[in-house]
Each structure stands twice: as C-alpha cells, then as structure tokens.
Amino acid sequence: MKTIAFYSLKGGVGKTASAVNIAYLASQAGYSTLLWDLDPQGASSWYLAGADRIKGHKLSALMKGKSPIADFIHASRYENLDFIPSHTSFRNLDVKLDQNDSVNLIKEWLAPLSEETSLVVLDCPPSLSRLSEQVLKADRVFVPVIPTWLSLNSWGSCGPLPRITNSNPRGCALLRHGGSAQESASGTD
C-alpha cells in the first residue's frame, strides 16, 4: 500500500481537486483506492458522496483503539474508490495527535488496510501543525501551486518541514498550474 498526500500551507491551490482526481483515476485504472478527507471543510467528501448526505464520524474511537479504521470507510459511487469522510471534529485532530507519542499515527491506523488497499490519498487541510508532520511522512507529498506569490511562498515553506520533524519523505513534488512537476531538493528520486 502506498500513501500520497496533497498538502500546502495555502488554501485554494487545488489540493482537494487534485486529490479527488488522482484517487478517481487510480481507481479507474484498477487500483483499490481510499481517499481520506482530513480537511474539516469536507470538500472531498462532498465530491465523492454526490447527492448522498454522508456524515463522517469523530475519530475519538479510532484514537482510543475502540474502533478499527475500517468502521470509518464509506463506498463512493465509483468502483474501487472508497473514502473516509471528513467530520468537523477533525479541526481538533492536532490536539489529539499532540497527546499521543506515536511517531506516525496515521500510518499505524492505515496499516490494517494494507492487504486490500493499493493506494491511500490524503486530502489535507492548509496548516502547519502536528497533522502536517504526520502527513509529510507519506510515501509522496504533492504540493499544488497556482501562479501567485503566496502559493509559491507556501512551496518554499514545505522544504524545511522534513528537517524540523525528522521525517524523511521520499520527496515533495511541486504541482504547477499548467501540468509540469518538479522534485524538491529533498527528493531522492
């Protein structure tokens, strides 16, 4: 199972659109795909639920080890594409992560899905937080950038995070509006 994340400090750069589209394309290529909507706004959940009103659940039961992550997964209307819908309580996820000493809780939570899931796509909120530290440990982190100074500045802020958090992501990829991609200096590929 591979995990990719769409992350940026800046909102409105296309994280959700990119995450949903990549998850959809992977599922249509035959990969069993799970999209986890970590953003309390829940836009990815809205895209994948369609007209159905699917409400996410608080993660407290997962965090306390009382419920497996499989209990939070919903099927989308697309074959091979499931999702964990957002919940407004996700805004407090950083507080909960700070209370736990685990190096990578998200990876631990997802581990039981590794046999049936090929790809996990994380749609992340715009923040610099404990959740960000966890997300940057994904196999790949994609940072969408639109042609504005603020968006480019947020890309520059991504570089020092792996050093600050002692994570060692295989690389952040800059997704420029227009389609070209570039590996950061921290990438190994």
Secondary structure as UniProt FT lines:
FT   STRAND          2..6
FT   HELIX           15..28
FT   TURN            29..30
FT   STRAND          33..37
FT   TURN            40..41
FT   HELIX           43..49
FT   TURN            50..51
FT   HELIX           60..63
FT   TURN            64..65
FT   HELIX           69..72
FT   STRAND          74..75
FT   TURN            79..80
FT   STRAND          81..84
FT   HELIX           88..92
FT   HELIX           93..98
FT   HELIX           105..110
FT   HELIX           111..113
FT   TURN            114..116
FT   STRAND          119..123
FT   HELIX           130..135
FT   TURN            136..137
FT   STRAND          140..145
FT   HELIX           149..158
FT   TURN            159..160
FT   HELIX           161..165
FT   STRAND          172..176
FT   TURN            177..178
FT   STRAND          181..183
FT   TURN            185..186
//
